């Protein structure tokens, strides 16, 4: 499926497929205890194929995380059917547990995915903007391409949401936009998740990227500990997006 062919209908199909991916169920770790089989850590490093190109995916900066292979079997329960898992990152201290019977990991963890149906589709800057516009509209936050929120403004917005009170109810809380920059957009939600009999509060961030003219989706989950947590996750996601884009000039 190429964007330059039957532009209008192609983009409609692609957009719908990408929206499903953008709002896909997050909280990958909640499902890992139900994994159907186990994979060994991949020895392959550096380049990851996506369509007819390859991209570099560095680990999230400063988090002590390592890439745990392509995870086609171990991480399958956390990947929706439309997607293909490119890379999975877990804490280095947790990696040995993935070879054990317990198979326990702890947040943060991250999955990097592509959409099978559009891997070979070239993505223009305008295509990316269109997807961001639709995503922000569906998430209830609209802004133009000049949007930029300072750290203080972000922290005030989070404080105004009274997250601690909302967490008590267990209902998902849409945190909205984390950041918008050239070829990168991130939004997040927060919810209580129960896995293996334990309930934790998770910040589930989605990062939409345009990498070498291809769509890449990153799902980054981290535990909510206090009111500083959203800002910390936002900073990590922004730094990681910058690192991935820097490693892959358009």
C-alpha positions as CSV (number, residue, x, y, z in Angstrom):
1,X,0.0,0.0,0.0
2,X,1.6,3.2,-1.2
3,X,0.6,6.7,-0.2
4,X,1.1,8.0,-3.7
5,X,-1.4,5.6,-5.2
6,X,-5.1,6.5,-4.9
7,X,-4.0,9.0,-2.2
8,X,-7.4,9.7,-0.7
9,X,-8.7,6.2,-0.1
10,X,-5.3,4.8,0.8
11,X,-4.8,7.4,3.5
12,X,-8.2,6.7,4.9
13,X,-7.4,3.0,5.3
14,X,-4.0,3.6,6.6
15,X,-5.2,6.3,9.0
16,X,-7.9,4.0,10.5
17,X,-5.3,1.2,10.9
18,X,-2.9,3.5,12.6
19,X,-5.5,5.0,14.9
20,X,-6.3,1.4,16.2
21,X,-2.6,1.0,16.9
22,X,-2.2,4.4,18.6
23,X,-5.0,3.6,21.0
24,X,-4.1,-0.1,21.3
25,X,-4.3,-1.7,24.8
26,X,-1.1,-0.7,26.6
27,X,0.0,-2.1,30.0
28,X,2.1,-4.9,28.3
29,X,3.4,-6.2,31.6
30,X,-0.1,-7.1,32.8
31,X,-0.2,-9.9,30.3
32,X,3.3,-11.3,30.5
33,X,2.5,-13.8,33.1
34,X,0.2,-15.5,30.6
35,X,2.9,-15.8,27.9
36,X,2.5,-18.9,25.8
37,X,6.2,-19.7,25.3
38,X,9.7,-18.3,26.0
39,X,12.3,-16.7,23.8
40,X,16.0,-16.4,24.4
41,X,17.6,-12.9,24.4
42,X,18.5,-11.9,20.9
43,X,22.2,-11.6,20.0
44,X,21.3,-9.3,17.1
45,X,22.0,-5.7,17.9
46,X,21.7,-2.4,16.0
47,X,19.5,-2.6,13.0
48,X,15.8,-3.6,12.9
49,X,14.0,-4.1,9.5
50,X,10.8,-2.2,8.8
51,X,9.5,-2.6,5.3
52,X,12.4,-2.1,2.9
53,X,14.6,-0.1,5.3
54,X,16.3,-0.8,8.6
55,X,16.3,1.5,11.6
56,X,18.4,1.7,14.8
57,X,16.6,1.5,18.2
58,X,18.7,2.6,21.1
59,X,17.6,1.7,24.6
60,X,15.6,4.2,26.7
61,X,18.3,6.6,28.0
62,X,19.3,6.3,31.7
63,X,16.9,3.6,32.7
64,X,19.1,0.6,33.0
65,X,17.1,-1.3,30.3
66,X,18.2,-3.8,27.8
67,X,16.7,-5.1,24.6
68,X,15.2,-8.6,25.0
69,X,15.1,-10.0,21.5
70,X,12.1,-9.6,19.2
71,X,9.9,-11.4,21.7
72,X,7.7,-13.0,19.0
73,X,6.5,-15.7,21.4
74,X,7.2,-14.4,24.9
75,X,5.7,-10.9,24.3
76,X,2.9,-12.1,21.9
77,X,0.1,-11.5,24.4
78,X,1.0,-7.9,24.7
79,X,1.0,-7.2,20.9
80,X,-2.2,-6.6,19.0
81,X,-2.9,-8.6,15.8
82,X,-2.2,-5.7,13.4
83,X,1.2,-5.1,14.8
84,X,4.7,-6.6,14.5
85,X,7.0,-6.4,17.5
86,X,10.4,-5.0,16.5
87,X,12.1,-4.7,19.9
88,X,11.3,-5.2,23.6
89,X,13.1,-3.5,26.5
90,X,13.1,-4.6,30.2
91,X,15.2,-3.7,33.2
92,X,18.6,-5.4,32.9
93,X,18.0,-6.9,36.4
94,X,14.8,-8.5,35.2
95,X,16.2,-10.1,32.0
96,X,17.4,-13.3,33.8
97,X,13.9,-13.8,35.2
98,X,12.5,-14.2,31.7
99,X,14.4,-17.4,31.5
100,X,13.0,-18.7,34.7
101,X,9.6,-20.2,35.6
102,X,8.5,-17.0,37.3
103,X,8.9,-14.8,34.2
104,X,8.4,-11.8,36.4
105,X,9.4,-8.3,35.2
106,X,8.9,-4.9,36.8
107,X,8.1,-1.5,35.3
108,X,9.5,0.3,33.4
109,X,9.3,-1.8,30.2
110,X,8.8,-0.9,26.6
111,X,7.7,-2.4,23.3
112,X,8.6,-0.9,19.9
113,X,6.2,-1.9,17.1
114,X,5.2,-1.3,13.5
115,X,1.9,-1.9,11.8
116,X,2.1,-4.9,9.4
117,X,-0.2,-3.4,6.8
118,X,1.9,-0.2,6.3
119,X,5.5,-1.2,6.8
120,X,6.3,-0.5,3.1
121,X,4.4,2.8,3.0
122,X,6.4,5.9,2.7
123,X,5.3,8.5,5.3
124,X,5.5,12.2,4.6
125,X,5.7,15.0,7.2
126,X,2.1,15.8,6.3
127,X,1.0,12.2,6.7
128,X,2.5,12.3,10.2
129,X,0.7,15.6,11.0
130,X,-2.6,14.1,9.9
131,X,-2.2,11.2,12.2
132,X,-1.3,13.4,15.1
133,X,-4.3,15.7,14.4
134,X,-6.7,12.8,14.5
135,X,-5.1,11.2,17.6
136,X,-5.2,14.5,19.5
137,X,-8.8,15.1,18.6
138,X,-9.8,11.6,19.8
139,X,-7.9,12.1,23.0
140,X,-9.7,15.4,23.6
141,X,-6.7,17.7,23.2
142,X,-6.4,19.9,20.1
143,X,-3.5,22.1,19.2
144,X,-1.6,23.4,16.2
145,X,1.9,22.6,15.1
146,X,3.3,25.5,17.2
147,X,2.2,23.7,20.4
148,X,4.9,23.6,23.1
149,X,4.2,23.1,26.7
150,X,6.8,24.1,29.3
151,X,7.8,21.8,32.2
152,X,6.1,24.2,34.7
153,X,2.9,24.2,32.6
154,X,2.9,20.5,32.3
155,X,3.4,20.0,36.0
156,X,0.6,22.5,36.8
157,X,-1.7,20.6,34.4
158,X,-0.9,17.3,36.1
159,X,-1.4,18.8,39.6
160,X,-4.8,20.2,38.5
161,X,-5.9,16.7,37.6
162,X,-5.7,15.6,41.2
163,X,-4.3,12.2,40.1
164,X,-4.0,10.7,43.6
165,X,-7.7,11.1,44.2
166,X,-8.6,9.7,40.8
167,X,-6.3,6.7,41.2
168,X,-8.4,5.6,44.2
169,X,-11.3,4.9,42.0
170,X,-9.3,2.7,39.6
171,X,-10.7,4.4,36.5
172,X,-8.3,5.1,33.7
173,X,-7.2,8.8,33.6
174,X,-6.2,10.3,30.3
175,X,-3.1,12.4,30.9
176,X,-3.2,13.9,27.4
177,X,-0.3,15.1,25.4
178,X,3.2,14.6,26.8
179,X,5.0,16.4,23.9
180,X,4.8,17.3,20.2
181,X,7.9,17.9,18.1
182,X,9.1,17.3,14.6
183,X,8.4,13.6,13.7
184,X,7.5,12.7,17.3
185,X,4.3,12.9,19.4
186,X,3.5,11.3,22.7
187,X,0.4,11.0,24.9
188,X,-0.4,8.9,28.0
189,X,-3.0,7.5,30.3
190,X,-2.8,6.2,33.9
191,X,-4.7,3.3,35.4
192,X,-4.6,0.6,38.0
193,X,-3.5,-2.8,36.6
194,X,-3.7,-6.2,38.4
195,X,-1.2,-8.9,37.4
196,X,-0.3,-12.1,39.3
197,X,-2.5,-11.0,42.2
198,X,-0.8,-7.6,42.6
199,X,-2.3,-4.2,41.7
200,X,-0.1,-1.4,40.7
201,X,-0.7,2.0,39.1
202,X,0.9,2.4,35.7
203,X,1.6,5.4,33.4
204,X,1.2,4.0,29.9
205,X,2.8,6.3,27.3
206,X,2.5,6.0,23.6
207,X,5.1,7.6,21.3
208,X,4.3,8.0,17.6
209,X,7.4,8.4,15.5
210,X,8.2,9.0,11.8
211,X,11.5,7.2,11.4
212,X,13.2,7.0,7.9
213,X,9.7,7.8,6.4
214,X,8.1,4.9,8.3
215,X,5.6,4.9,11.2
216,X,7.0,3.5,14.4
217,X,5.0,3.1,17.6
218,X,6.6,2.9,21.1
219,X,4.7,1.8,24.2
220,X,6.4,2.7,27.4
221,X,4.9,1.7,30.8
222,X,6.2,2.9,34.1
223,X,4.9,2.8,37.7
224,X,3.1,5.8,39.1
225,X,4.7,6.4,42.5
226,X,3.8,10.1,43.2
227,X,2.9,13.3,41.6
228,X,6.4,13.6,40.1
229,X,6.0,10.4,38.1
230,X,4.2,11.8,35.0
231,X,6.9,14.5,34.5
232,X,9.6,11.9,34.9
233,X,8.0,9.5,32.3
234,X,7.5,12.5,30.0
235,X,11.2,13.4,30.2
236,X,12.3,9.8,29.5
237,X,10.0,9.5,26.5
238,X,11.1,12.8,25.0
239,X,14.7,11.9,25.4
240,X,14.2,8.5,23.9
241,X,12.3,9.9,21.0
242,X,15.1,12.3,20.3
243,X,17.7,9.5,20.6
244,X,15.8,7.2,18.1
245,X,15.4,10.1,15.6
246,X,19.0,11.1,16.0
247,X,20.1,7.6,15.2
248,X,18.0,7.5,12.0
249,X,18.3,10.7,9.9
250,X,15.3,11.1,7.6
